[in-house]
Amino acid sequence: MTTSEKFKEATDNFQMWLGVLISTVEGTIPQAQKVLDEKTKSISGYSPESDAELILRDISKRLDDVNSSFNNILKSISML
């Protein structure tokens, strides 16, 4: 596989994960805000803040995926 092909594959993967991150943010931020605003019965058995933290963990996971895929871009051009 050529460097150009590796780069294209890595950038396509990066864009895919970036899209997943954006979707995750769009879904989880309002969900966390709702938990904090409504002060409903806790899903974790703790505070609404703890529930919001649990919800927001998905963003952290997706950020890891985006960072990993960006590292793969750098590897494809021998920069990492």
C-alpha positions as CSV (number, residue, x, y, z in Angstrom):
1,M,0.0,0.0,0.0
2,T,1.4,3.4,-1.0
3,T,1.8,6.3,1.4
4,S,-1.0,8.1,-0.4
5,E,-3.3,5.1,0.0
6,K,-2.5,4.8,3.7
7,F,-3.1,8.5,4.2
8,K,-6.4,8.4,2.4
9,E,-7.5,5.4,4.4
10,A,-6.4,7.1,7.7
11,T,-8.1,10.3,6.8
12,D,-11.4,8.6,5.9
13,N,-11.2,6.7,9.2
14,F,-10.6,10.0,11.0
15,Q,-13.5,11.7,9.4
16,M,-15.8,8.8,10.3
17,W,-14.8,9.0,13.9
18,L,-15.1,12.7,13.9
19,G,-18.7,12.3,12.7
20,V,-19.4,9.7,15.5
21,L,-18.0,12.2,18.0
22,I,-20.2,15.0,16.7
23,S,-23.3,12.7,16.9
24,T,-22.3,11.6,20.4
25,V,-21.9,15.2,21.6
26,E,-25.2,16.2,20.0
27,G,-27.0,13.4,21.8
28,T,-25.3,13.3,25.2
29,I,-25.0,17.0,26.1
30,P,-28.8,17.6,26.0
31,Q,-29.3,14.3,27.9
32,A,-26.9,15.4,30.6
33,Q,-28.5,18.8,30.7
34,K,-31.9,17.3,31.1
35,V,-30.7,15.1,34.0
36,L,-29.3,18.2,35.7
37,D,-32.3,20.4,35.1
38,E,-35.0,18.0,36.1
39,K,-33.3,16.6,39.2
40,T,-35.1,13.3,38.5
41,K,-34.5,10.1,40.3
42,S,-30.9,9.1,39.8
43,I,-30.1,6.4,37.3
44,S,-26.9,5.6,39.2
45,G,-28.2,5.8,42.7
46,Y,-26.2,8.9,43.4
47,S,-26.6,12.6,42.5
48,P,-27.8,14.1,39.2
49,E,-24.2,15.3,38.7
50,S,-23.0,11.7,38.9
51,D,-25.6,10.7,36.3
52,A,-24.5,13.5,34.0
53,E,-20.9,12.3,34.4
54,L,-21.9,8.8,33.4
55,I,-23.7,10.1,30.4
56,L,-20.7,12.3,29.3
57,R,-18.3,9.4,29.5
58,D,-19.3,8.4,25.9
59,I,-17.8,11.7,24.7
60,S,-14.5,10.8,26.4
61,K,-14.5,7.4,24.6
62,R,-15.2,9.0,21.2
63,L,-12.4,11.6,21.8
64,D,-10.1,8.7,22.4
65,D,-11.2,7.2,19.1
66,V,-10.7,10.5,17.3
67,N,-7.2,10.9,18.8
68,S,-6.2,7.4,17.9
69,S,-7.4,7.9,14.3
70,F,-5.5,11.2,14.1
71,N,-2.3,9.3,15.3
72,N,-2.9,6.9,12.4
73,I,-2.9,9.8,10.0
74,L,0.5,10.9,11.4
75,K,1.8,7.3,11.2
76,S,0.7,7.1,7.6
77,I,3.1,9.9,6.7
78,S,5.8,8.7,9.1
79,M,5.3,11.5,11.5
80,L,4.7,9.4,14.5
